Amino acid sequence: MVPDVAIAAESPPLSQTTAEMLRRAMELALHAPSVHNTQPWRWRLCDHAVELHADWNRHLICTDPDRRDLVISCGAALHHLRVVLAGLGSGSSTDRIPDLENSAHLATLHVRPTPPDPHDAELFQAIPRRRTDRRRFSGVPVGAALMQALAVRAGDLGAALHPVTDERARARLDAALAEAAAHQHHTLGYTAELAIWTRRYAGARDGIPADSLPCLGAGPEGSWLSRFPRGRLACIPGEPCDDAGVLMVLATPGDTTLDRLRAGEAASAVLLEATRMNLATLPISQVLEVSHTRRRLRLDILRTPDHPQLIIRAGWAPPNAAELPATPRRRLEAVLMQSD
Ligand SMILES: Cc1cc2nc3c(=O)[nH]c(=O)nc-3n(C[C@H](O)[C@H](O)[C@H](O)COP(=O)(O)O)c2cc1C
């Protein structure tokens, strides 16, 4: 592989069209999912490259003490950016954790004069379509071949996707989810953070609006939704309660910032691939935010040396389900850092 320095030395100055393409790419990548829709990222436009920085001011200190969700959210934005560039016809390469002196600088994406990765490019159309769906799913199960295709996407980014299909493991996972919810309910500052990010001021471009949260009876049976207050998302008329949604645990070989960043990239790839298949998806992080339920998930439920990072629930929305509204995003100007 050619070192970045050599390419930078030979590169012509950033042309108007490349700069415009990168601005458009950064803007579209803002569609990435993030914990409580905090959008905890910043971009810096450089010479033929975009830097991704964590925005520690948007850290949910009481909900996410390890900053796991924050870094995963940034990883999702990084993967979205790579997919958008590929969709716009540009190749790229990624330097992860490039500056050990600056822990906020999580990655740099370099534009390359190479053809785009076709696997990334095919996810491009799914970016504006993807939504977090917290409603009940239909009783149609997700087939093993589709779950395998999602696992391949995660594997491409160095993560494993473990579907929890065994009944006893699923019951233990439901219990761990309930325990994490109960634990956080008593965690100082947790409910305040929840209120801050679900009751934003009018016109806010972040947080979770009531239109994205199910009203009474519209969500699935179970504890994983108990973190959010009820919203205005309507029930699906006439839909029976047999929700066949599957829970899949995304895990990485280690638990460093780099592993979490990669987990975020893999989460984005799985969510976009699922959207491409017309599956509805919901990321679930509560059980990973509490150290003892995270440990239980790893050692008693998955029984794997891998480190669980995020749960992804997937299923088929009922045929008569209304289209979900998009959650808001901040303007590009609000997340752009000054270039040196
Ligand atoms: C790391 C991470 C953790 C998340 N955890 C949860 C969760 O526990 N429960 C939930 O309902 N949504 C969760 N989400 C989904 C976000 O709330 C959602 O991405 C955000 O509100 C933006 O909405 P959108 O995905 O529809 O664009 C999580 C997303 C990420 C990236």
The ligand as an SDF file (V2000), in Angstrom:
LIG
                    3D

 31 33  0  0  0  0  0  0  0  0999 V2000
  -24.6480    3.6990   19.5560 C   0  0  0  0  0  0  0  0  0  0  0  0
  -26.1470    3.8400   19.4150 C   0  0  0  0  0  0  0  0  0  0  0  0
  -26.9770    3.4430   20.4680 C   0  0  0  0  0  0  0  0  0  0  0  0
  -28.3700    3.5230   20.3340 C   0  0  0  0  0  0  0  0  0  0  0  0
  -29.1630    3.0600   21.3460 N   0  0  0  0  0  0  0  0  0  0  0  0
  -30.5080    3.0660   21.2040 C   0  0  0  0  0  0  0  0  0  0  0  0
  -31.3440    2.4710   22.2060 C   0  0  0  0  0  0  0  0  0  0  0  0
  -30.8720    1.9080   23.1960 O   0  0  0  0  0  0  0  0  0  0  0  0
  -32.6940    2.5280   22.0160 N   0  0  0  0  0  0  0  0  0  0  0  0
  -33.2550    3.1340   20.9280 C   0  0  0  0  0  0  0  0  0  0  0  0
  -34.4790    3.1560   20.8130 O   0  0  0  0  0  0  0  0  0  0  0  0
  -32.4690    3.6830   19.9410 N   0  0  0  0  0  0  0  0  0  0  0  0
  -31.1270    3.6530   20.0620 C   0  0  0  0  0  0  0  0  0  0  0  0
  -30.3260    4.1630   19.0700 N   0  0  0  0  0  0  0  0  0  0  0  0
  -30.9520    4.7770   17.8930 C   0  0  0  0  0  0  0  0  0  0  0  0
  -30.8910    6.3150   17.9580 C   0  0  0  0  0  0  0  0  0  0  0  0
  -31.7660    6.8060   18.9470 O   0  0  0  0  0  0  0  0  0  0  0  0
  -31.2090    6.8760   16.5610 C   0  0  0  0  0  0  0  0  0  0  0  0
  -30.1770    6.5150   15.6900 O   0  0  0  0  0  0  0  0  0  0  0  0
  -31.3390    8.3940   16.5600 C   0  0  0  0  0  0  0  0  0  0  0  0
  -32.4330    8.8000   17.3280 O   0  0  0  0  0  0  0  0  0  0  0  0
  -31.5040    8.9340   15.1220 C   0  0  0  0  0  0  0  0  0  0  0  0
  -32.6510    8.3920   14.4940 O   0  0  0  0  0  0  0  0  0  0  0  0
  -32.5590    7.5310   13.1550 P   0  0  0  0  0  0  0  0  0  0  0  0
  -31.7140    6.3340   13.4450 O   0  0  0  0  0  0  0  0  0  0  0  0
  -33.9850    7.1820   12.8200 O   0  0  0  0  0  0  0  0  0  0  0  0
  -31.9140    8.3850   12.1010 O   0  0  0  0  0  0  0  0  0  0  0  0
  -28.9460    4.0760   19.1610 C   0  0  0  0  0  0  0  0  0  0  0  0
  -28.0980    4.4540   18.0980 C   0  0  0  0  0  0  0  0  0  0  0  0
  -26.7230    4.3270   18.2210 C   0  0  0  0  0  0  0  0  0  0  0  0
  -25.8260    4.7030   17.0650 C   0  0  0  0  0  0  0  0  0  0  0  0
  1  2  1  0
  2  3  1  0
  2 30  2  0
  3  4  2  0
  4  5  1  0
  4 28  1  0
  5  6  2  0
  6  7  1  0
  6 13  1  0
  7  8  2  0
  7  9  1  0
  9 10  1  0
 10 11  2  0
 10 12  1  0
 12 13  2  0
 13 14  1  0
 14 15  1  0
 14 28  1  0
 15 16  1  0
 16 17  1  0
 16 18  1  0
 18 19  1  0
 18 20  1  0
 20 21  1  0
 20 22  1  0
 22 23  1  0
 23 24  1  0
 24 25  2  0
 24 26  1  0
 24 27  1  0
 28 29  2  0
 29 30  1  0
 30 31  1  0
M  END
$$$$
